[in-house]
Amino acid sequence: MLKMILICISSILVTLGSASAKDVAGGEDYPLVGRYDGSVMTLYKVSDYEEQRILTKPITSADRRATGKRVNEKNSVAAAGRSIRIRYEGPDGRSPLEVARNFQSEIKAKGFELLFECRGADCSDLGGSELYFALHDESPLGNGDIHSNPGSQIFTSAKLARAEGDVYVTIYVGEFKKAPEVLIDVVETAPMDTDKIVFVDAAQMQKDITAYGRVALYGILFDFDQATIRPDSQPTLDEIVKFLGSNPDVKVIVAGHTDWKGGFDYNIELSKRRADAVVSALTGLGISTSRLRAFGAGPAAPVASNENEAGRAKNRRVELVKAE
């Protein structure tokens, strides 16, 4: 009975009632999370497909030094799919703890499993401030327009297991000018649409390089933010070997390309590491290193818009460029 009363109270405070007239244009509450009654939506962003990490442990400076990221493989789980970022302000007079506890009660009542919670300085080993920078600077959806107040912050991450695809939610509650700030991130995991880019075999490589001096390859795949070639890239690597085997005088530049997500220098370095990995794989398959040269182009040569995931997917590629 007590549990039912608490759930009912939560449903009153965290509600999907009509949006305020002050809400940002085009925004809508996420049905499985809701909003705290009386708050105003000031940010709403949606992407059809993003890859990001869900924090499940405190942020440590040691892990950051080891990985280059505040949220990394040591303190989080990976999630990919439709992504939503929502920010709410207010109402005045409510404490961050009260707001956070209401959200937790709401999502638990809807079947979410709480993965991680931290408060204040316990969120990182640098007084808690690293959590703010992680949410503000490292999200693939851009900054959350939140203010740093480590002393008041409460963070929750949770997962809802569903047959149609799991849902991950993070809820950050802080305080600014004596009113709560709430930043909600949602990832609806689902397989990315595939079979959108045609497999390129040795014969097509020959045609494209003869006609254009280069060929774009989308069958060489890497895990998110990594330079290790995935096993399902082997068919494309085998076709490159066939092409180069049939053209023993041809030398190629192996150029790695990224989208614009992340910093410019970081993407240049990542694309070079990926190109190096391809060269290493090809030499391991019998191609002479004298015929291969790795180059990291990063985001400098897009072939589509970086404003949506479909375009970014086309920009993430490996190209073979005929070298003179």
Disulfide bonds with the S-S distance in Angstrom:
Cys118-Cys123 2.14
